[in-house]
């Protein structure tokens, strides 16, 4: 499959500007929802990837399941590393 031909046929590709897909440029965030903490984000990713891993496992997509489980474990480790300590008063 010719990916360039496919990309040019999609409506999004015709309307999108290359700048829309850049992550290394600053955005004022006016349209973006408020971002959670790094810990919350990592936990969310862990949950989502875990769900995808279950789907892959049920479909007997062993390599995909393995890779998704590795991503889930990495997200959990990142969440633990970014936990904010509980302050006891």
Secondary structure, DSSP 8 states (H G I E B T S, - for coil): --HHHHHHHSHHHHH--GGGG-SSS----SSS-----HHHHHHHHHHHHHHHHHHHHHTT-HHHHHHHHHHHHHHHHHHHHT-------
